[in-house]
């Protein structure tokens, strides 16, 4: 579970997984063997989240090894993040309302002992306590463990899902507003109304190879209910045509300019944007902040090696750039919130994958899944 903050490490991890473990992914992916035995999953999400490697890069590498039919489940999992981001872009108030609810719940649960026991890993549920420790130590959890964790948090410990989503965002290397928030909503039963995810003792024991005892859970809870309905907002994700000799701003989700859709444009200067905790609604763990900082610096060094003029700046310094700027779109989340709240005017540039894929994010993932072959064909 060693996430080295560099593109070189990401490529090495991708190649190793494709060559050695991809073939068995679909039948082994749901097993959580523990943090020292992660060969059954790719562990690429911290890099994909930050754009160190792209979804298409991962998919194309896998298709060079095996056919689509043998890769289908893996490709679906890679594109889940693309789907979640698109879904949230069409319903941005979900994120806004989440932060408002979170602010109120923080005050309400400030001295709540049940909440303190949960985030300290001092509950009476052994596996949950283990995952708290694993999350804090490794800044990563297996996807199946995330589902179990969220279900126990919501339905057994009876804590608000919003606080659990915050806890994940604070500690996960791969945390992003869309995947994290919507994933927790799904477990709670409000993302797909009436359909929740209830963790069970037999399921946890089976898929952890009986690593845990003392798994007494509430397996009869009803889905959480929300009185809010979110209509789709029609948005146009269109790029500015003339980009030559402009300054480019890159945020923490697009940290591989050299493989981006805009790599051949002649930008005057590139600014890599860092967003520290004082500008965030959700304060990140020190290790997560450092991971992001190292990834930004890795991109800086790669740009400099190509003799591209670049500089790392704080997000608050964007308005100090005297000349016209364009920015790779940061997607809904903390960066966009800060820019909007401070009235920063930036012409955004959207990835071709997002422009094309997000049109299919107006419904559930199973509908989106039908378009995956079309998406792949378009870009391959």
C-alpha positions as CSV (number, residue, x, y, z in Angstrom):
1,X,0.0,0.0,0.0
2,X,2.7,2.4,-1.0
3,X,1.4,5.3,-3.1
4,X,4.5,7.1,-4.5
5,X,3.5,10.5,-5.6
6,X,4.7,10.4,-9.2
7,X,3.5,9.7,-12.7
8,X,6.3,7.2,-13.2
9,X,5.1,5.2,-10.2
10,X,1.5,5.3,-11.5
11,X,2.6,4.0,-14.9
12,X,4.6,1.2,-13.2
13,X,1.7,0.2,-11.0
14,X,-0.7,0.2,-14.1
15,X,1.7,-1.9,-16.2
16,X,2.3,-4.4,-13.3
17,X,-1.4,-4.8,-12.7
18,X,-2.3,-5.3,-16.4
19,X,0.4,-7.8,-16.9
20,X,-0.1,-9.8,-13.7
21,X,-3.5,-9.4,-12.2
22,X,-6.0,-8.0,-14.7
23,X,-7.2,-11.3,-16.0
24,X,-8.5,-12.4,-12.6
25,X,-10.0,-9.0,-11.7
26,X,-13.7,-9.7,-12.2
27,X,-13.7,-12.8,-10.1
28,X,-11.4,-11.5,-7.3
29,X,-12.1,-7.8,-7.1
30,X,-14.7,-8.0,-4.3
31,X,-12.3,-9.7,-1.9
32,X,-10.5,-7.6,0.7
33,X,-7.5,-9.6,1.7
34,X,-6.0,-6.8,3.8
35,X,-3.7,-3.8,3.0
36,X,-0.7,-6.1,2.3
37,X,-2.5,-8.1,-0.3
38,X,-4.0,-5.7,-2.9
39,X,-2.9,-7.5,-6.1
40,X,-6.6,-8.4,-6.9
41,X,-7.4,-4.7,-7.5
42,X,-5.4,-2.0,-9.3
43,X,-5.0,0.6,-6.6
44,X,-4.9,3.2,-9.3
45,X,-7.7,5.5,-8.0
46,X,-5.4,8.0,-6.2
47,X,-3.6,8.6,-9.5
48,X,-6.8,8.7,-11.7
49,X,-8.5,11.1,-9.3
50,X,-5.6,13.6,-9.7
51,X,-5.3,13.1,-13.4
52,X,-1.8,11.6,-13.0
53,X,-3.0,9.0,-15.4
54,X,-6.3,9.2,-17.3
55,X,-9.2,6.9,-17.5
56,X,-8.6,6.4,-21.2
57,X,-4.9,5.7,-20.6
58,X,-5.8,2.9,-18.2
59,X,-8.5,1.5,-20.5
60,X,-6.4,1.6,-23.6
61,X,-3.6,-0.2,-21.8
62,X,-5.9,-2.9,-20.6
63,X,-7.4,-3.3,-24.1
64,X,-3.9,-3.9,-25.5
65,X,-3.7,-6.9,-23.2
66,X,-7.2,-8.4,-23.4
67,X,-10.4,-8.0,-25.4
68,X,-13.3,-5.8,-24.2
69,X,-15.3,-8.9,-23.1
70,X,-12.5,-9.9,-20.7
71,X,-12.0,-6.4,-19.6
72,X,-15.6,-5.2,-19.3
73,X,-15.9,-5.2,-15.5
74,X,-12.6,-3.5,-15.0
75,X,-13.5,-0.8,-17.6
76,X,-16.8,-0.2,-15.9
77,X,-15.1,0.3,-12.6
78,X,-12.7,2.8,-14.1
79,X,-15.5,4.8,-15.6
80,X,-17.6,4.9,-12.4
81,X,-15.7,8.1,-11.4
82,X,-16.4,9.7,-14.8
83,X,-20.1,8.8,-14.4
84,X,-20.3,10.2,-10.8
85,X,-18.7,13.5,-11.9
86,X,-21.0,13.8,-14.8
87,X,-24.0,13.0,-12.6
88,X,-23.0,15.7,-10.1
89,X,-22.3,18.3,-12.8
90,X,-25.9,18.0,-13.9
91,X,-27.2,18.4,-10.4
92,X,-24.7,20.7,-8.6
93,X,-27.1,21.6,-5.8
94,X,-26.5,18.1,-4.4
95,X,-23.0,19.1,-3.4
96,X,-24.0,22.6,-2.2
97,X,-26.8,21.1,0.0
98,X,-24.4,18.4,1.3
99,X,-22.0,21.1,2.6
100,X,-24.8,23.1,4.2
101,X,-26.1,19.9,6.0
102,X,-22.6,19.0,7.0
103,X,-22.0,22.4,8.6
104,X,-25.1,22.0,10.8
105,X,-24.3,18.4,11.7
106,X,-20.7,19.2,12.8
107,X,-22.1,21.4,15.5
108,X,-24.8,19.0,16.5
109,X,-22.3,16.0,16.9
110,X,-19.4,18.0,18.2
111,X,-19.5,16.3,21.6
112,X,-21.4,13.1,20.6
113,X,-19.6,10.1,22.1
114,X,-20.9,7.6,19.5
115,X,-19.4,9.8,16.8
116,X,-16.1,10.2,18.6
117,X,-15.9,6.4,19.1
118,X,-16.5,5.9,15.4
119,X,-13.7,8.2,14.1
120,X,-11.3,7.0,16.8
121,X,-12.0,3.3,15.9
122,X,-13.3,2.5,19.4
123,X,-16.6,0.9,18.6
124,X,-17.6,-2.7,19.6
125,X,-17.3,-3.8,15.9
126,X,-13.9,-5.2,15.3
127,X,-13.8,-4.9,11.5
128,X,-15.0,-1.3,11.6
129,X,-12.3,-0.3,14.1
130,X,-9.7,-2.0,11.8
131,X,-10.9,0.0,8.8
132,X,-10.7,3.2,10.7
133,X,-7.0,2.4,11.5
134,X,-6.3,1.3,7.9
135,X,-7.9,4.5,6.5
136,X,-5.8,6.7,8.8
137,X,-2.6,4.8,8.2
138,X,-2.8,4.1,4.5
139,X,-5.3,6.7,3.2
140,X,-7.0,4.1,1.2
141,X,-9.7,1.4,1.6
142,X,-10.8,-1.4,-0.6
143,X,-14.0,-0.5,-2.4
144,X,-16.0,-3.3,-0.7
145,X,-14.7,-2.2,2.7
146,X,-15.9,1.3,1.9
147,X,-19.4,0.0,1.4
148,X,-19.3,-2.0,4.6
149,X,-17.9,0.9,6.5
150,X,-20.5,3.3,5.3
151,X,-23.3,0.9,5.9
152,X,-22.2,0.2,9.5
153,X,-21.7,4.0,10.1
154,X,-25.3,4.8,8.9
155,X,-27.4,1.8,9.9
156,X,-25.6,0.2,12.9
157,X,-23.9,3.2,14.6
158,X,-26.8,5.4,13.4
159,X,-24.6,8.3,12.5
160,X,-25.4,10.8,9.7
161,X,-24.0,9.8,6.4
162,X,-22.7,13.4,5.8
163,X,-20.2,13.1,8.7
164,X,-19.1,9.8,7.4
165,X,-18.5,11.2,3.9
166,X,-16.5,14.0,5.5
167,X,-14.4,11.5,7.4
168,X,-13.5,9.7,4.1
169,X,-12.7,12.9,2.3
170,X,-10.4,13.9,5.1
171,X,-8.3,10.8,4.8
172,X,-8.6,9.2,1.3
173,X,-5.9,9.8,-1.2
174,X,-8.5,9.3,-3.9
175,X,-11.3,11.3,-2.4
176,X,-13.3,13.6,-4.8
177,X,-16.6,15.4,-4.3
178,X,-18.6,13.4,-6.7
179,X,-17.5,9.8,-6.1
180,X,-17.4,10.2,-2.3
181,X,-20.6,12.1,-1.7
182,X,-22.7,10.2,-4.2
183,X,-21.3,6.9,-3.0
184,X,-22.3,7.6,0.6
185,X,-25.8,8.8,-0.6
186,X,-26.1,5.5,-2.5
187,X,-25.3,3.4,0.6
188,X,-27.8,5.5,2.6
189,X,-30.6,4.9,0.1
190,X,-31.1,8.4,-1.1
191,X,-29.1,8.4,-4.3
192,X,-31.3,5.7,-5.7
193,X,-34.4,6.3,-3.5
194,X,-35.5,3.3,-1.5
195,X,-32.4,1.2,-2.4
196,X,-29.8,1.1,0.3
197,X,-26.8,-1.1,1.0
198,X,-26.9,-3.2,4.2
199,X,-23.7,-4.8,5.3
200,X,-24.1,-8.3,6.6
201,X,-21.9,-10.6,8.8
202,X,-21.8,-13.4,6.2
203,X,-20.8,-11.1,3.4
204,X,-18.0,-9.4,5.4
205,X,-16.6,-12.8,6.6
206,X,-16.8,-14.3,3.1
207,X,-15.0,-11.5,1.3
208,X,-12.4,-10.9,4.0
209,X,-11.5,-14.6,4.3
210,X,-12.9,-14.7,7.8
211,X,-10.4,-12.1,9.1
212,X,-12.8,-10.7,11.6
213,X,-15.0,-11.7,14.5
214,X,-17.6,-9.9,16.6
215,X,-19.6,-8.6,13.6
216,X,-23.0,-7.7,15.1
217,X,-24.8,-5.5,12.7
218,X,-28.2,-4.0,12.2
219,X,-29.4,-5.8,9.1
220,X,-33.0,-4.7,9.2
221,X,-32.8,-1.0,8.8
222,X,-34.8,0.9,6.3
223,X,-33.3,3.2,3.7
224,X,-32.8,6.8,4.7
225,X,-35.2,9.3,3.2
226,X,-34.6,12.7,1.7
227,X,-37.3,15.2,0.9
228,X,-35.2,16.9,-1.7
229,X,-35.5,16.3,-5.4
230,X,-32.9,17.5,-7.9
231,X,-33.8,18.4,-11.4
232,X,-31.2,18.1,-14.1
233,X,-29.6,21.4,-15.1
234,X,-28.7,21.7,-18.8
235,X,-25.1,22.8,-19.0
236,X,-22.9,23.3,-22.0
237,X,-19.4,22.0,-21.7
238,X,-17.8,24.0,-24.5
239,X,-14.2,25.0,-24.9
240,X,-12.8,28.3,-26.0
241,X,-11.4,28.1,-29.5
242,X,-8.4,30.5,-29.4
243,X,-5.9,29.3,-26.8
244,X,-2.6,30.4,-28.2
245,X,-0.4,32.5,-26.0
246,X,-2.8,32.4,-23.0
247,X,-1.8,31.4,-19.5
248,X,-3.2,28.0,-18.4
249,X,-4.3,27.1,-14.9
250,X,-4.2,23.5,-13.8
251,X,-5.9,22.2,-10.7
252,X,-5.2,19.1,-8.7
253,X,-7.4,16.9,-10.8
254,X,-5.5,17.3,-14.1
255,X,-1.9,16.8,-13.2
256,X,-0.6,15.3,-16.5
257,X,-0.6,18.1,-19.0
258,X,1.6,16.1,-21.3
259,X,-1.2,13.6,-22.0
260,X,-4.1,16.1,-22.0
261,X,-6.2,17.2,-24.9
262,X,-4.4,20.5,-24.8
263,X,-0.8,19.3,-24.8
264,X,-0.2,20.7,-28.3
265,X,-1.5,24.2,-27.6
266,X,1.1,26.9,-27.2
267,X,0.4,28.4,-23.7
268,X,2.4,31.3,-22.5
269,X,2.8,29.9,-19.0
270,X,1.3,27.2,-16.9
271,X,0.2,27.8,-13.3
272,X,-0.2,24.7,-11.1
273,X,-2.8,25.5,-8.4
274,X,-2.5,24.4,-4.8
275,X,-5.5,24.7,-2.5
276,X,-4.7,24.6,1.2
277,X,-7.0,23.8,4.1
278,X,-7.9,27.4,4.9
279,X,-9.8,27.6,1.7
280,X,-11.6,24.2,2.1
281,X,-14.9,23.4,3.7
282,X,-13.6,19.9,4.5
283,X,-10.1,20.0,6.1
284,X,-7.8,17.4,4.7
285,X,-5.5,15.1,6.7
286,X,-1.9,16.2,6.7
287,X,-0.8,13.2,4.7
288,X,-3.5,13.9,2.0
289,X,-2.3,17.5,1.7
290,X,1.3,16.3,1.3
291,X,0.3,13.7,-1.3
292,X,-1.4,16.4,-3.4
293,X,1.6,18.8,-3.0
294,X,4.0,16.1,-4.1
295,X,1.9,15.3,-7.1
296,X,1.7,18.9,-8.1
297,X,5.5,19.2,-7.8
298,X,5.9,16.0,-9.8
299,X,3.9,17.7,-12.6
300,X,6.0,20.8,-12.3
301,X,9.3,18.8,-12.7
302,X,7.9,17.0,-15.8
303,X,6.9,20.3,-17.4
304,X,10.2,21.8,-16.7
305,X,12.0,18.8,-18.2
306,X,10.1,19.8,-21.4
307,X,11.2,23.4,-21.0
308,X,7.7,24.6,-20.3
309,X,7.4,27.7,-18.2
310,X,5.4,26.8,-15.1
311,X,4.9,27.9,-11.5
312,X,3.1,26.6,-8.4
313,X,0.7,29.1,-6.9
314,X,-1.9,29.1,-4.2
315,X,-5.5,29.3,-5.4
316,X,-5.9,32.7,-3.7
317,X,-3.2,34.1,-6.1
318,X,-5.0,33.4,-9.3
319,X,-6.4,36.9,-9.5
320,X,-2.8,38.3,-9.3
321,X,-2.2,36.9,-12.8
322,X,-2.3,40.1,-14.9
323,X,-2.9,38.5,-18.3
324,X,-5.8,36.4,-19.6
325,X,-6.0,32.9,-18.2
326,X,-7.9,29.7,-19.1
327,X,-8.2,26.7,-16.8
328,X,-8.6,23.0,-17.0
329,X,-12.0,22.5,-15.5
330,X,-11.6,21.5,-11.8
331,X,-15.1,19.8,-11.6
332,X,-17.6,20.4,-8.8
333,X,-15.8,20.5,-5.4
334,X,-13.6,22.6,-3.2
335,X,-11.6,24.3,-6.0
336,X,-14.6,25.4,-8.0
337,X,-16.4,26.5,-4.8
338,X,-13.5,28.8,-3.9
339,X,-13.3,30.3,-7.4
340,X,-17.1,30.9,-7.5
341,X,-17.3,32.4,-4.0
342,X,-14.5,34.8,-4.8
343,X,-15.9,35.7,-8.3
344,X,-12.8,34.6,-10.2
345,X,-13.6,34.7,-13.9
346,X,-11.9,31.9,-15.8
347,X,-12.7,30.3,-19.1
348,X,-12.7,26.6,-18.5
349,X,-11.4,23.9,-20.8
350,X,-13.2,20.5,-20.7
351,X,-11.7,17.1,-21.4
352,X,-13.1,15.4,-24.5
353,X,-13.9,12.4,-22.5
354,X,-16.1,14.4,-20.1
355,X,-17.7,16.4,-22.9
356,X,-18.8,13.2,-24.6
357,X,-19.5,11.0,-21.5
358,X,-21.4,13.4,-19.3
359,X,-24.4,13.5,-21.8
360,X,-25.1,9.9,-20.7
361,X,-25.0,10.7,-16.9
362,X,-28.6,12.0,-16.7
363,X,-29.8,8.6,-15.3
364,X,-28.4,5.7,-13.3
365,X,-25.1,3.9,-13.9
366,X,-26.8,0.9,-15.5
367,X,-28.1,3.3,-18.2
368,X,-24.6,4.8,-18.5
369,X,-23.1,1.4,-18.7
370,X,-24.9,0.7,-22.0
371,X,-22.9,3.5,-23.6
372,X,-19.5,2.4,-22.5
373,X,-18.7,0.5,-25.7
374,X,-19.7,3.6,-27.7
375,X,-17.5,5.8,-25.4
376,X,-14.5,3.5,-25.9
377,X,-15.0,3.3,-29.6
378,X,-15.1,7.1,-29.9
379,X,-11.8,7.5,-28.2
380,X,-10.0,4.4,-29.3
